[in-house]
Structure formats: structure tokens, C-alpha cells
Amino acid sequence: MNSSIIGKIEKSKLYAAERTRMRVTTLSVEFHGENADHQVSLTDNGWTCTCEFFHDHGACAHSMALERVLQGMLPSHADSRLLTAKAS
Ligand SMILES: [Zn+2]
């Protein structure tokens, strides 16, 4: 393998451990929930989810799960109000 490719692979491993280098700005995820599939999105306005709980509360298990997966890489407007309330 080309030595410069090997160098890039090594650097990618270091980068992957430095989550604060990355900022997720938009995202679209097909989420397989326990009862149904949902479409979860992150936009400039924050999270959206097609589930009923999100419609009523502005956050849900799906959006909060993605917040945990992407911890350290999300813009401040992606902070869930429910998560913040529970953490404090
Ligand atoms: Zn949801």
C-alpha cells in the first residue's frame, strides 16, 4: 500500500478519537424504534422526529439517543431541552 495512504489511515484513527474536531451541522437518520421506524433529522433549527412523542414534547428517545451517539460533535442548538433538564 502507498505509504501516504498508510499515513492518512493512521491520522484518521487519531482524528476519530478527537470528536471535538468535528461538528455535525445537518443529519438525516432512519431510526428503527421498538414499535416503528422514524425519520430523525438535525437542521439549523435543531432536531425533528416523525414520532408522536417528539411532536408533543420537542424531544424523544430517538433524538436523545442520537445526541448521545454524537456527543461532543453537535452544535449548541442541538442540545435537547429534556436532556438538559434531567442533567441539572
Ligand atoms: Zn422520535
PDB file of the backbone (N, CA, C, O) and the ligand in Angstrom, with CONECT records:
HET     ZN  A 101       1
ATOM      1  N   MET A   1       0.841  -1.202   0.000  1.00  0.00           N
ATOM      2  CA  MET A   1       0.000   0.000   0.000  1.00  0.00           C
ATOM      3  C   MET A   1       0.874   1.249   0.000  1.00  0.00           C
ATOM      4  O   MET A   1       1.925   1.279   0.640  1.00  0.00           O
ATOM      5  N   ASN A   2       0.452   2.240  -0.693  1.00  0.00           N
ATOM      6  CA  ASN A   2       1.162   3.512  -0.760  1.00  0.00           C
ATOM      7  C   ASN A   2       1.387   4.081   0.647  1.00  0.00           C
ATOM      8  O   ASN A   2       0.458   4.125   1.454  1.00  0.00           O
ATOM      9  N   SER A   3       2.632   4.520   0.942  1.00  0.00           N
ATOM     10  CA  SER A   3       2.936   4.983   2.305  1.00  0.00           C
ATOM     11  C   SER A   3       2.135   6.220   2.686  1.00  0.00           C
ATOM     12  O   SER A   3       1.829   6.409   3.863  1.00  0.00           O
ATOM     13  N   SER A   4       1.791   7.060   1.728  1.00  0.00           N
ATOM     14  CA  SER A   4       0.996   8.242   2.081  1.00  0.00           C
ATOM     15  C   SER A   4      -0.431   7.849   2.464  1.00  0.00           C
ATOM     16  O   SER A   4      -1.055   8.505   3.298  1.00  0.00           O
ATOM     17  N   ILE A   5      -0.945   6.783   1.858  1.00  0.00           N
ATOM     18  CA  ILE A   5      -2.268   6.271   2.254  1.00  0.00           C
ATOM     19  C   ILE A   5      -2.210   5.727   3.678  1.00  0.00           C
ATOM     20  O   ILE A   5      -3.124   5.952   4.472  1.00  0.00           O
ATOM     21  N   ILE A   6      -1.134   5.013   4.000  1.00  0.00           N
ATOM     22  CA  ILE A   6      -0.976   4.483   5.356  1.00  0.00           C
ATOM     23  C   ILE A   6      -0.939   5.625   6.372  1.00  0.00           C
ATOM     24  O   ILE A   6      -1.530   5.537   7.449  1.00  0.00           O
ATOM     25  N   GLY A   7      -0.234   6.694   6.009  1.00  0.00           N
ATOM     26  CA  GLY A   7      -0.183   7.863   6.890  1.00  0.00           C
ATOM     27  C   GLY A   7      -1.562   8.456   7.125  1.00  0.00           C
ATOM     28  O   GLY A   7      -1.898   8.854   8.240  1.00  0.00           O
ATOM     29  N   LYS A   8      -2.361   8.511   6.056  1.00  0.00           N
ATOM     30  CA  LYS A   8      -3.722   9.060   6.184  1.00  0.00           C
ATOM     31  C   LYS A   8      -4.594   8.167   7.058  1.00  0.00           C
ATOM     32  O   LYS A   8      -5.416   8.659   7.831  1.00  0.00           O
ATOM     33  N   ILE A   9      -4.414   6.854   6.935  1.00  0.00           N
ATOM     34  CA  ILE A   9      -5.200   5.933   7.769  1.00  0.00           C
ATOM     35  C   ILE A   9      -4.839   6.126   9.239  1.00  0.00           C
ATOM     36  O   ILE A   9      -5.721   6.159  10.097  1.00  0.00           O
ATOM     37  N   GLU A  10      -3.541   6.256   9.530  1.00  0.00           N
ATOM     38  CA  GLU A  10      -3.102   6.479  10.909  1.00  0.00           C
ATOM     39  C   GLU A  10      -3.670   7.784  11.444  1.00  0.00           C
ATOM     40  O   GLU A  10      -4.142   7.850  12.579  1.00  0.00           O
ATOM     41  N   LYS A  11      -3.620   8.830  10.609  1.00  0.00           N
ATOM     42  CA  LYS A  11      -4.144  10.126  11.039  1.00  0.00           C
ATOM     43  C   LYS A  11      -5.654  10.049  11.272  1.00  0.00           C
ATOM     44  O   LYS A  11      -6.173  10.686  12.189  1.00  0.00           O
ATOM     45  N   SER A  12      -6.343   9.288  10.462  1.00  0.00           N
ATOM     46  CA  SER A  12      -7.799   9.162  10.634  1.00  0.00           C
ATOM     47  C   SER A  12      -8.126   8.510  11.969  1.00  0.00           C
ATOM     48  O   SER A  12      -9.132   8.849  12.593  1.00  0.00           O
ATOM     49  N   LYS A  13      -7.286   7.576  12.416  1.00  0.00           N
ATOM     50  CA  LYS A  13      -7.516   6.933  13.715  1.00  0.00           C
ATOM     51  C   LYS A  13      -7.350   7.943  14.850  1.00  0.00           C
ATOM     52  O   LYS A  13      -8.119   7.935  15.811  1.00  0.00           O
ATOM     53  N   LEU A  14      -6.354   8.802  14.738  1.00  0.00           N
ATOM     54  CA  LEU A  14      -6.167   9.847  15.754  1.00  0.00           C
ATOM     55  C   LEU A  14      -7.343  10.812  15.737  1.00  0.00           C
ATOM     56  O   LEU A  14      -7.884  11.167  16.784  1.00  0.00           O
ATOM     57  N   TYR A  15      -7.733  11.234  14.538  1.00  0.00           N
ATOM     58  CA  TYR A  15      -8.860  12.166  14.409  1.00  0.00           C
ATOM     59  C   TYR A  15     -10.145  11.583  14.974  1.00  0.00           C
ATOM     60  O   TYR A  15     -10.935  12.288  15.602  1.00  0.00           O
ATOM     61  N   ALA A  16     -10.347  10.291  14.747  1.00  0.00           N
ATOM     62  CA  ALA A  16     -11.590   9.659  15.192  1.00  0.00           C
ATOM     63  C   ALA A  16     -11.738   9.714  16.709  1.00  0.00           C
ATOM     64  O   ALA A  16     -12.853   9.675  17.230  1.00  0.00           O
ATOM     65  N   ALA A  17     -10.608   9.804  17.418  1.00  0.00           N
ATOM     66  CA  ALA A  17     -10.655   9.883  18.876  1.00  0.00           C
ATOM     67  C   ALA A  17     -10.805  11.318  19.366  1.00  0.00           C
ATOM     68  O   ALA A  17     -10.989  11.542  20.563  1.00  0.00           O
ATOM     69  N   GLU A  18     -10.730  12.284  18.470  1.00  0.00           N
ATOM     70  CA  GLU A  18     -10.806  13.705  18.836  1.00  0.00           C
ATOM     71  C   GLU A  18     -12.107  14.281  18.295  1.00  0.00           C
ATOM     72  O   GLU A  18     -12.128  15.016  17.308  1.00  0.00           O
ATOM     73  N   ARG A  19     -13.202  13.915  18.983  1.00  0.00           N
ATOM     74  CA  ARG A  19     -14.530  14.250  18.493  1.00  0.00           C
ATOM     75  C   ARG A  19     -14.767  15.753  18.395  1.00  0.00           C
ATOM     76  O   ARG A  19     -15.570  16.197  17.575  1.00  0.00           O
ATOM     77  N   THR A  20     -14.083  16.539  19.219  1.00  0.00           N
ATOM     78  CA  THR A  20     -14.327  17.984  19.201  1.00  0.00           C
ATOM     79  C   THR A  20     -13.826  18.624  17.908  1.00  0.00           C
ATOM     80  O   THR A  20     -14.138  19.783  17.631  1.00  0.00           O
ATOM     81  N   ARG A  21     -13.052  17.881  17.113  1.00  0.00           N
ATOM     82  CA  ARG A  21     -12.638  18.410  15.809  1.00  0.00           C
ATOM     83  C   ARG A  21     -13.802  18.448  14.818  1.00  0.00           C
ATOM     84  O   ARG A  21     -13.756  19.145  13.804  1.00  0.00           O
ATOM     85  N   MET A  22     -14.854  17.672  15.141  1.00  0.00           N
ATOM     86  CA  MET A  22     -15.957  17.505  14.186  1.00  0.00           C
ATOM     87  C   MET A  22     -17.215  18.172  14.705  1.00  0.00           C
ATOM     88  O   MET A  22     -17.533  18.072  15.890  1.00  0.00           O
ATOM     89  N   ARG A  23     -17.927  18.848  13.829  1.00  0.00           N
ATOM     90  CA  ARG A  23     -19.194  19.469  14.183  1.00  0.00           C
ATOM     91  C   ARG A  23     -20.232  18.996  13.173  1.00  0.00           C
ATOM     92  O   ARG A  23     -20.145  19.303  11.984  1.00  0.00           O
ATOM     93  N   VAL A  24     -21.214  18.246  13.664  1.00  0.00           N
ATOM     94  CA  VAL A  24     -22.298  17.779  12.801  1.00  0.00           C
ATOM     95  C   VAL A  24     -23.282  18.926  12.645  1.00  0.00           C
ATOM     96  O   VAL A  24     -23.842  19.403  13.632  1.00  0.00           O
ATOM     97  N   THR A  25     -23.499  19.371  11.419  1.00  0.00           N
ATOM     98  CA  THR A  25     -24.391  20.517  11.204  1.00  0.00           C
ATOM     99  C   THR A  25     -25.773  20.096  10.731  1.00  0.00           C
ATOM    100  O   THR A  25     -26.776  20.651  11.179  1.00  0.00           O
ATOM    101  N   THR A  26     -25.837  19.127   9.838  1.00  0.00           N
ATOM    102  CA  THR A  26     -27.125  18.578   9.413  1.00  0.00           C
ATOM    103  C   THR A  26     -26.998  17.065   9.346  1.00  0.00           C
ATOM    104  O   THR A  26     -25.919  16.516   9.123  1.00  0.00           O
ATOM    105  N   LEU A  27     -28.141  16.406   9.546  1.00  0.00           N
ATOM    106  CA  LEU A  27     -28.101  14.948   9.627  1.00  0.00           C
ATOM    107  C   LEU A  27     -29.494  14.414   9.347  1.00  0.00           C
ATOM    108  O   LEU A  27     -30.483  15.037   9.732  1.00  0.00           O
ATOM    109  N   SER A  28     -29.586  13.285   8.691  1.00  0.00           N
ATOM    110  CA  SER A  28     -30.857  12.609   8.470  1.00  0.00           C
ATOM    111  C   SER A  28     -30.660  11.135   8.759  1.00  0.00           C
ATOM    112  O   SER A  28     -29.803  10.492   8.155  1.00  0.00           O
ATOM    113  N   VAL A  29     -31.447  10.592   9.680  1.00  0.00           N
ATOM    114  CA  VAL A  29     -31.254   9.214  10.129  1.00  0.00           C
ATOM    115  C   VAL A  29     -32.578   8.458  10.096  1.00  0.00           C
ATOM    116  O   VAL A  29     -33.592   8.948  10.593  1.00  0.00           O
ATOM    117  N   GLU A  30     -32.564   7.278   9.516  1.00  0.00           N
ATOM    118  CA  GLU A  30     -33.707   6.370   9.610  1.00  0.00           C
ATOM    119  C   GLU A  30     -33.507   5.564  10.884  1.00  0.00           C
ATOM    120  O   GLU A  30     -32.540   4.814  11.012  1.00  0.00           O
ATOM    121  N   PHE A  31     -34.437   5.728  11.829  1.00  0.00           N
ATOM    122  CA  PHE A  31     -34.278   5.150  13.158  1.00  0.00           C
ATOM    123  C   PHE A  31     -35.277   4.014  13.337  1.00  0.00           C
ATOM    124  O   PHE A  31     -36.486   4.220  13.233  1.00  0.00           O
ATOM    125  N   HIS A  32     -34.769   2.821  13.607  1.00  0.00           N
ATOM    126  CA  HIS A  32     -35.639   1.665  13.812  1.00  0.00           C
ATOM    127  C   HIS A  32     -36.001   1.566  15.292  1.00  0.00           C
ATOM    128  O   HIS A  32     -35.256   0.986  16.080  1.00  0.00           O
ATOM    129  N   GLY A  33     -37.135   2.128  15.661  1.00  0.00           N
ATOM    130  CA  GLY A  33     -37.579   2.089  17.055  1.00  0.00           C
ATOM    131  C   GLY A  33     -38.178   0.732  17.388  1.00  0.00           C
ATOM    132  O   GLY A  33     -38.254  -0.156  16.539  1.00  0.00           O
ATOM    133  N   GLU A  34     -38.605   0.588  18.647  1.00  0.00           N
ATOM    134  CA  GLU A  34     -39.178  -0.696  19.077  1.00  0.00           C
ATOM    135  C   GLU A  34     -40.486  -0.999  18.365  1.00  0.00           C
ATOM    136  O   GLU A  34     -40.770  -2.153  18.044  1.00  0.00           O
ATOM    137  N   ASN A  35     -41.287   0.040  18.118  1.00  0.00           N
ATOM    138  CA  ASN A  35     -42.622  -0.163  17.556  1.00  0.00           C
ATOM    139  C   ASN A  35     -42.739   0.237  16.094  1.00  0.00           C
ATOM    140  O   ASN A  35     -43.611  -0.264  15.385  1.00  0.00           O
ATOM    141  N   ALA A  36     -41.876   1.130  15.634  1.00  0.00           N
ATOM    142  CA  ALA A  36     -41.981   1.629  14.268  1.00  0.00           C
ATOM    143  C   ALA A  36     -40.673   2.286  13.867  1.00  0.00           C
ATOM    144  O   ALA A  36     -39.803   2.530  14.704  1.00  0.00           O
ATOM    145  N   ASP A  37     -40.546   2.567  12.595  1.00  0.00           N
ATOM    146  CA  ASP A  37     -39.389   3.309  12.104  1.00  0.00           C
ATOM    147  C   ASP A  37     -39.721   4.796  12.121  1.00  0.00           C
ATOM    148  O   ASP A  37     -40.865   5.188  11.892  1.00  0.00           O
ATOM    149  N   HIS A  38     -38.717   5.618  12.392  1.00  0.00           N
ATOM    150  CA  HIS A  38     -38.915   7.060  12.437  1.00  0.00           C
ATOM    151  C   HIS A  38     -37.784   7.733  11.668  1.00  0.00           C
ATOM    152  O   HIS A  38     -36.679   7.200  11.556  1.00  0.00           O
ATOM    153  N   GLN A  39     -38.084   8.906  11.146  1.00  0.00           N
ATOM    154  CA  GLN A  39     -37.077   9.709  10.473  1.00  0.00           C
ATOM    155  C   GLN A  39     -36.657  10.825  11.419  1.00  0.00           C
ATOM    156  O   GLN A  39     -37.469  11.672  11.790  1.00  0.00           O
ATOM    157  N   VAL A  40     -35.386  10.825  11.808  1.00  0.00           N
ATOM    158  CA  VAL A  40     -34.866  11.846  12.721  1.00  0.00           C
ATOM    159  C   VAL A  40     -33.916  12.743  11.941  1.00  0.00           C
ATOM    160  O   VAL A  40     -33.054  12.253  11.212  1.00  0.00           O
ATOM    161  N   SER A  41     -34.070  14.049  12.091  1.00  0.00           N
ATOM    162  CA  SER A  41     -33.224  14.985  11.358  1.00  0.00           C
ATOM    163  C   SER A  41     -32.666  16.049  12.290  1.00  0.00           C
ATOM    164  O   SER A  41     -33.295  16.432  13.276  1.00  0.00           O
ATOM    165  N   LEU A  42     -31.481  16.511  11.955  1.00  0.00           N
ATOM    166  CA  LEU A  42     -30.904  17.687  12.606  1.00  0.00           C
ATOM    167  C   LEU A  42     -30.752  18.768  11.539  1.00  0.00           C
ATOM    168  O   LEU A  42     -30.109  18.550  10.512  1.00  0.00           O
ATOM    169  N   THR A  43     -31.341  19.920  11.785  1.00  0.00           N
ATOM    170  CA  THR A  43     -31.256  21.047  10.853  1.00  0.00           C
ATOM    171  C   THR A  43     -30.751  22.273  11.615  1.00  0.00           C
ATOM    172  O   THR A  43     -30.386  22.170  12.786  1.00  0.00           O
ATOM    173  N   ASP A  44     -30.729  23.415  10.962  1.00  0.00           N
ATOM    174  CA  ASP A  44     -30.337  24.667  11.611  1.00  0.00           C
ATOM    175  C   ASP A  44     -31.262  25.007  12.777  1.00  0.00           C
ATOM    176  O   ASP A  44     -30.888  25.769  13.669  1.00  0.00           O
ATOM    177  N   ASN A  45     -32.456  24.448  12.768  1.00  0.00           N
ATOM    178  CA  ASN A  45     -33.431  24.732  13.832  1.00  0.00           C
ATOM    179  C   ASN A  45     -33.422  23.677  14.934  1.00  0.00           C
ATOM    180  O   ASN A  45     -34.262  23.732  15.833  1.00  0.00           O
ATOM    181  N   GLY A  46     -32.511  22.736  14.891  1.00  0.00           N
ATOM    182  CA  GLY A  46     -32.453  21.699  15.903  1.00  0.00           C
ATOM    183  C   GLY A  46     -33.010  20.375  15.382  1.00  0.00           C
ATOM    184  O   GLY A  46     -33.052  20.130  14.177  1.00  0.00           O
ATOM    185  N   TRP A  47     -33.436  19.526  16.327  1.00  0.00           N
ATOM    186  CA  TRP A  47     -33.896  18.186  15.978  1.00  0.00           C
ATOM    187  C   TRP A  47     -35.350  18.181  15.521  1.00  0.00           C
ATOM    188  O   TRP A  47     -36.156  19.017  15.929  1.00  0.00           O
ATOM    189  N   THR A  48     -35.656  17.223  14.670  1.00  0.00           N
ATOM    190  CA  THR A  48     -37.041  16.869  14.382  1.00  0.00           C
ATOM    191  C   THR A  48     -37.110  15.345  14.341  1.00  0.00           C
ATOM    192  O   THR A  48     -36.129  14.674  14.021  1.00  0.00           O
ATOM    193  N   CYS A  49     -38.282  14.814  14.668  1.00  0.00           N
ATOM    194  CA  CYS A  49     -38.515  13.377  14.557  1.00  0.00           C
ATOM    195  C   CYS A  49     -39.969  13.181  14.181  1.00  0.00           C
ATOM    196  O   CYS A  49     -40.832  13.971  14.563  1.00  0.00           O
ATOM    197  N   THR A  50     -40.232  12.136  13.438  1.00  0.00           N
ATOM    198  CA  THR A  50     -41.587  11.897  12.962  1.00  0.00           C
ATOM    199  C   THR A  50     -42.465  11.199  14.005  1.00  0.00           C
ATOM    200  O   THR A  50     -43.647  10.966  13.752  1.00  0.00           O
ATOM    201  N   CYS A  51     -41.909  10.864  15.165  1.00  0.00           N
ATOM    202  CA  CYS A  51     -42.726  10.150  16.161  1.00  0.00           C
ATOM    203  C   CYS A  51     -43.667  11.104  16.892  1.00  0.00           C
ATOM    204  O   CYS A  51     -43.475  12.320  16.893  1.00  0.00           O
ATOM    205  N   GLU A  52     -44.679  10.522  17.506  1.00  0.00           N
ATOM    206  CA  GLU A  52     -45.715  11.312  18.168  1.00  0.00           C
ATOM    207  C   GLU A  52     -45.175  12.010  19.419  1.00  0.00           C
ATOM    208  O   GLU A  52     -45.549  13.148  19.701  1.00  0.00           O
ATOM    209  N   PHE A  53     -44.300  11.336  20.169  1.00  0.00           N
ATOM    210  CA  PHE A  53     -43.760  11.927  21.395  1.00  0.00           C
ATOM    211  C   PHE A  53     -42.998  13.206  21.086  1.00  0.00           C
ATOM    212  O   PHE A  53     -43.108  14.196  21.809  1.00  0.00           O
ATOM    213  N   PHE A  54     -42.215  13.178  19.990  1.00  0.00           N
ATOM    214  CA  PHE A  54     -41.469  14.382  19.628  1.00  0.00           C
ATOM    215  C   PHE A  54     -42.428  15.511  19.291  1.00  0.00           C
ATOM    216  O   PHE A  54     -42.203  16.663  19.663  1.00  0.00           O
ATOM    217  N   HIS A  55     -43.490  15.176  18.592  1.00  0.00           N
ATOM    218  CA  HIS A  55     -44.485  16.179  18.208  1.00  0.00           C
ATOM    219  C   HIS A  55     -45.035  16.888  19.440  1.00  0.00           C
ATOM    220  O   HIS A  55     -45.275  18.095  19.413  1.00  0.00           O
ATOM    221  N   ASP A  56     -45.233  16.137  20.517  1.00  0.00           N
ATOM    222  CA  ASP A  56     -45.821  16.696  21.733  1.00  0.00           C
ATOM    223  C   ASP A  56     -44.797  17.363  22.652  1.00  0.00           C
ATOM    224  O   ASP A  56     -45.137  18.302  23.371  1.00  0.00           O
ATOM    225  N   HIS A  57     -43.530  16.884  22.637  1.00  0.00           N
ATOM    226  CA  HIS A  57     -42.565  17.334  23.650  1.00  0.00           C
ATOM    227  C   HIS A  57     -41.317  18.023  23.091  1.00  0.00           C
ATOM    228  O   HIS A  57     -40.542  18.599  23.854  1.00  0.00           O
ATOM    229  N   GLY A  58     -41.115  17.972  21.794  1.00  0.00           N
ATOM    230  CA  GLY A  58     -39.950  18.625  21.216  1.00  0.00           C
ATOM    231  C   GLY A  58     -38.654  17.849  21.381  1.00  0.00           C
ATOM    232  O   GLY A  58     -37.585  18.349  21.030  1.00  0.00           O
ATOM    233  N   ALA A  59     -38.734  16.644  21.907  1.00  0.00           N
ATOM    234  CA  ALA A  59     -37.596  15.735  22.022  1.00  0.00           C
ATOM    235  C   ALA A  59     -38.162  14.339  22.237  1.00  0.00           C
ATOM    236  O   ALA A  59     -39.316  14.195  22.639  1.00  0.00           O
ATOM    237  N   CYS A  60     -37.372  13.321  21.978  1.00  0.00           N
ATOM    238  CA  CYS A  60     -37.874  11.951  22.128  1.00  0.00           C
ATOM    239  C   CYS A  60     -36.686  11.011  22.320  1.00  0.00           C
ATOM    240  O   CYS A  60     -35.531  11.434  22.264  1.00  0.00           O
ATOM    241  N   ALA A  61     -36.980   9.744  22.543  1.00  0.00           N
ATOM    242  CA  ALA A  61     -35.919   8.763  22.764  1.00  0.00           C
ATOM    243  C   ALA A  61     -34.991   8.682  21.553  1.00  0.00           C
ATOM    244  O   ALA A  61     -33.797   8.424  21.700  1.00  0.00           O
ATOM    245  N   HIS A  62     -35.538   8.901  20.360  1.00  0.00           N
ATOM    246  CA  HIS A  62     -34.736   8.791  19.138  1.00  0.00           C
ATOM    247  C   HIS A  62     -33.761   9.961  19.015  1.00  0.00           C
ATOM    248  O   HIS A  62     -32.574   9.760  18.758  1.00  0.00           O
ATOM    249  N   SER A  63     -34.262  11.176  19.200  1.00  0.00           N
ATOM    250  CA  SER A  63     -33.372  12.340  19.095  1.00  0.00           C
ATOM    251  C   SER A  63     -32.346  12.328  20.231  1.00  0.00           C
ATOM    252  O   SER A  63     -31.185  12.686  20.028  1.00  0.00           O
ATOM    253  N   MET A  64     -32.777  11.916  21.422  1.00  0.00           N
ATOM    254  CA  MET A  64     -31.838  11.901  22.553  1.00  0.00           C
ATOM    255  C   MET A  64     -30.797  10.792  22.403  1.00  0.00           C
ATOM    256  O   MET A  64     -29.660  10.948  22.848  1.00  0.00           O
ATOM    257  N   ALA A  65     -31.175   9.677  21.782  1.00  0.00           N
ATOM    258  CA  ALA A  65     -30.198   8.614  21.520  1.00  0.00           C
ATOM    259  C   ALA A  65     -29.115   9.123  20.570  1.00  0.00           C
ATOM    260  O   ALA A  65     -27.929   8.855  20.764  1.00  0.00           O
ATOM    261  N   LEU A  66     -29.539   9.860  19.541  1.00  0.00           N
ATOM    262  CA  LEU A  66     -28.554  10.400  18.595  1.00  0.00           C
ATOM    263  C   LEU A  66     -27.675  11.452  19.262  1.00  0.00           C
ATOM    264  O   LEU A  66     -26.492  11.567  18.941  1.00  0.00           O
ATOM    265  N   GLU A  67     -28.244  12.215  20.186  1.00  0.00           N
ATOM    266  CA  GLU A  67     -27.429  13.179  20.926  1.00  0.00           C
ATOM    267  C   GLU A  67     -26.312  12.463  21.678  1.00  0.00           C
ATOM    268  O   GLU A  67     -25.182  12.946  21.739  1.00  0.00           O
ATOM    269  N   ARG A  68     -26.644  11.298  22.254  1.00  0.00           N
ATOM    270  CA  ARG A  68     -25.620  10.551  22.981  1.00  0.00           C
ATOM    271  C   ARG A  68     -24.559   9.992  22.032  1.00  0.00           C
ATOM    272  O   ARG A  68     -23.365  10.037  22.327  1.00  0.00           O
ATOM    273  N   VAL A  69     -25.006   9.468  20.894  1.00  0.00           N
ATOM    274  CA  VAL A  69     -24.073   8.903  19.913  1.00  0.00           C
ATOM    275  C   VAL A  69     -23.107   9.976  19.408  1.00  0.00           C
ATOM    276  O   VAL A  69     -21.924   9.713  19.193  1.00  0.00           O
ATOM    277  N   LEU A  70     -23.638  11.198  19.223  1.00  0.00           N
ATOM    278  CA  LEU A  70     -22.857  12.273  18.608  1.00  0.00           C
ATOM    279  C   LEU A  70     -22.298  13.252  19.642  1.00  0.00           C
ATOM    280  O   LEU A  70     -21.910  14.371  19.305  1.00  0.00           O
ATOM    281  N   GLN A  71     -22.262  12.821  20.897  1.00  0.00           N
ATOM    282  CA  GLN A  71     -21.822  13.690  21.981  1.00  0.00           C
ATOM    283  C   GLN A  71     -20.469  14.331  21.678  1.00  0.00           C
ATOM    284  O   GLN A  71     -19.520  13.651  21.285  1.00  0.00           O
ATOM    285  N   GLY A  72     -20.396  15.643  21.866  1.00  0.00           N
ATOM    286  CA  GLY A  72     -19.164  16.381  21.618  1.00  0.00           C
ATOM    287  C   GLY A  72     -19.038  16.883  20.197  1.00  0.00           C
ATOM    288  O   GLY A  72     -18.112  17.631  19.884  1.00  0.00           O
ATOM    289  N   MET A  73     -19.964  16.479  19.322  1.00  0.00           N
ATOM    290  CA  MET A  73     -19.868  16.875  17.912  1.00  0.00           C
ATOM    291  C   MET A  73     -21.078  17.678  17.443  1.00  0.00           C
ATOM    292  O   MET A  73     -21.225  17.943  16.250  1.00  0.00           O
ATOM    293  N   LEU A  74     -21.946  18.067  18.382  1.00  0.00           N
ATOM    294  CA  LEU A  74     -23.187  18.732  17.985  1.00  0.00           C
ATOM    295  C   LEU A  74     -23.120  20.228  18.275  1.00  0.00           C
ATOM    296  O   LEU A  74     -22.495  20.649  19.248  1.00  0.00           O
ATOM    297  N   PRO A  75     -23.763  21.025  17.433  1.00  0.00           N
ATOM    298  CA  PRO A  75     -23.854  22.459  17.710  1.00  0.00           C
ATOM    299  C   PRO A  75     -24.766  22.700  18.914  1.00  0.00           C
ATOM    300  O   PRO A  75     -25.575  21.836  19.256  1.00  0.00           O
ATOM    301  N   SER A  76     -24.648  23.849  19.552  1.00  0.00           N
ATOM    302  CA  SER A  76     -25.391  24.102  20.795  1.00  0.00           C
ATOM    303  C   SER A  76     -26.905  24.037  20.582  1.00  0.00           C
ATOM    304  O   SER A  76     -27.639  23.666  21.498  1.00  0.00           O
ATOM    305  N   HIS A  77     -27.381  24.393  19.381  1.00  0.00           N
ATOM    306  CA  HIS A  77     -28.824  24.365  19.171  1.00  0.00           C
ATOM    307  C   HIS A  77     -29.363  22.937  19.080  1.00  0.00           C
ATOM    308  O   HIS A  77     -30.573  22.744  18.962  1.00  0.00           O
ATOM    309  N   ALA A  78     -28.493  21.946  19.133  1.00  0.00           N
ATOM    310  CA  ALA A  78     -28.933  20.552  19.119  1.00  0.00           C
ATOM    311  C   ALA A  78     -29.036  19.977  20.527  1.00  0.00           C
ATOM    312  O   ALA A  78     -29.302  18.786  20.687  1.00  0.00           O
ATOM    313  N   ASP A  79     -28.827  20.811  21.557  1.00  0.00           N
ATOM    314  CA  ASP A  79     -28.987  20.336  22.934  1.00  0.00           C
ATOM    315  C   ASP A  79     -30.468  20.140  23.225  1.00  0.00           C
ATOM    316  O   ASP A  79     -31.275  21.058  23.077  1.00  0.00           O
ATOM    317  N   SER A  80     -30.800  18.951  23.634  1.00  0.00           N
ATOM    318  CA  SER A  80     -32.199  18.647  23.937  1.00  0.00           C
ATOM    319  C   SER A  80     -32.601  19.315  25.238  1.00  0.00           C
ATOM    320  O   SER A  80     -31.867  19.269  26.225  1.00  0.00           O
ATOM    321  N   ARG A  81     -33.770  19.937  25.231  1.00  0.00           N
ATOM    322  CA  ARG A  81     -34.282  20.554  26.457  1.00  0.00           C
ATOM    323  C   ARG A  81     -34.579  19.494  27.509  1.00  0.00           C
ATOM    324  O   ARG A  81     -34.401  19.738  28.702  1.00  0.00           O
ATOM    325  N   LEU A  82     -35.026  18.329  27.082  1.00  0.00           N
ATOM    326  CA  LEU A  82     -35.331  17.265  28.029  1.00  0.00           C
ATOM    327  C   LEU A  82     -34.057  16.745  28.689  1.00  0.00           C
ATOM    328  O   LEU A  82     -34.018  16.533  29.901  1.00  0.00           O
ATOM    329  N   LEU A  83     -33.015  16.543  27.880  1.00  0.00           N
ATOM    330  CA  LEU A  83     -31.752  16.042  28.420  1.00  0.00           C
ATOM    331  C   LEU A  83     -31.143  17.042  29.389  1.00  0.00           C
ATOM    332  O   LEU A  83     -30.665  16.670  30.461  1.00  0.00           O
ATOM    333  N   THR A  84     -31.163  18.315  29.006  1.00  0.00           N
ATOM    334  CA  THR A  84     -30.589  19.364  29.859  1.00  0.00           C
ATOM    335  C   THR A  84     -31.334  19.414  31.173  1.00  0.00           C
ATOM    336  O   THR A  84     -30.719  19.565  32.228  1.00  0.00           O
ATOM    337  N   ALA A  85     -32.659  19.287  31.127  1.00  0.00           N
ATOM    338  CA  ALA A  85     -33.467  19.343  32.349  1.00  0.00           C
ATOM    339  C   ALA A  85     -33.119  18.187  33.271  1.00  0.00           C
ATOM    340  O   ALA A  85     -33.042  18.365  34.487  1.00  0.00           O
ATOM    341  N   LYS A  86     -32.904  16.985  32.695  1.00  0.00           N
ATOM    342  CA  LYS A  86     -32.597  15.813  33.501  1.00  0.00           C
ATOM    343  C   LYS A  86     -31.191  15.895  34.085  1.00  0.00           C
ATOM    344  O   LYS A  86     -30.951  15.451  35.207  1.00  0.00           O
ATOM    345  N   ALA A  87     -30.257  16.472  33.310  1.00  0.00           N
ATOM    346  CA  ALA A  87     -28.857  16.505  33.734  1.00  0.00           C
ATOM    347  C   ALA A  87     -28.661  17.468  34.900  1.00  0.00           C
ATOM    348  O   ALA A  87     -27.770  17.258  35.723  1.00  0.00           O
ATOM    349  N   SER A  88     -29.461  18.503  34.985  1.00  0.00           N
ATOM    350  CA  SER A  88     -29.251  19.513  36.021  1.00  0.00           C
ATOM    351  C   SER A  88     -30.016  19.193  37.298  1.00  0.00           C
ATOM    352  O   SER A  88     -29.943  19.949  38.267  1.00  0.00           O
TER     353      SER A  88
HETATM  354 ZN    ZN A 101     -38.816  10.202  17.946  1.00  0.00          ZN2+
END
